[in-house]
Amino acid sequence: MFSFKRQTGNQAENLALIYLQENDLQLIEQNYLTKCGEINIIMLDKSEQTLVFVEVRYRQNDQFISATDTVDRSTNKVN
């Protein structure tokens, strides 16, 4: 059984996936594991012939920090 946090994360990923598919992106892979970590969603934008890598971040509110502030440019650094 998944923890509440993981269940919430899965729901956020599914909502993101639905949104992306509704905007004509095609799913390539979900929860792709590498030795450096996980890529939540990999999509193909056929109109631009572009791969799109999606990191899904969920926050109940941004009172303390926004979701975008939790991702750092350095490898494997997520706050």
NUTOR-770792 format. One record per residue (C-alpha): residue in three letters; x, y, z negated. Coordinates in steps of 0.02 Angstrom, whole numbers, plus 50000, padded with zeros to 5 digits. Example, Ala and Ser with C-alpha at 12.3 -4.5 7.8 and 13.67 -1.06 7.14 Angstrom:
ALA506154977549610;SER506844994749643;
END
This chain:
MET500005000050000;PHE500655017250047;SER500865031049920;PHE499685045849924;LYS501105056549993;ARG501425044350136;GLN499555042750174;THR499435061750184;GLY500965062150298;ASN500195048850411;GLN498585058950423;ALA499555074650469;GLU500535065150603;ASN498915058050675;LEU498135075450683;ALA499695082050770;LEU499665067550892;ILE497835070650936;TYR498185089150962;LEU499675085551076;GLN498715072651178;GLU497265084851198;ASN498545096951271;ASP499055084251404;LEU500635077451324;GLN500915058751337;LEU501515048551188;ILE503195040151215;GLU503575034451036;GLN502985037450859;ASN504065035650703;TYR505625031950804;LEU507035026650687;THR508855030750719;LYS510405029050611;CYS510235047750576;GLY508405047350525;GLU506655046950597;ILE505865056550740;ASN504025057950700;ILE503345059650877;ILE504145059351050;MET503015065651190;LEU503175068651376;ASP502555084951452;LYS502305079151632;SER501915096551697;GLU503625102751640;GLN504515085951656;THR505115088451478;LEU505325077151327;VAL504595084951170;PHE505245079750999;VAL504045083650857;GLU504415084650671;VAL502775085050575;ARG502805094650411;TYR501305095850295;ARG501045108050154;GLN499445110650054;ASN499855129250051;ASP501335140650080;GLN501325148649908;PHE503115142949874;ILE503855138750043;SER503195136150218;ALA503385119850313;THR504585127750437;ASP505735133050295;THR505965114850244;VAL506925110050401;ASP508765114650414;ARG509825114850573;SER511165103650501;THR511065084950531;ASN510015075150406;LYS509655090450302;VAL507835091850254;ASN507385101350096;
END
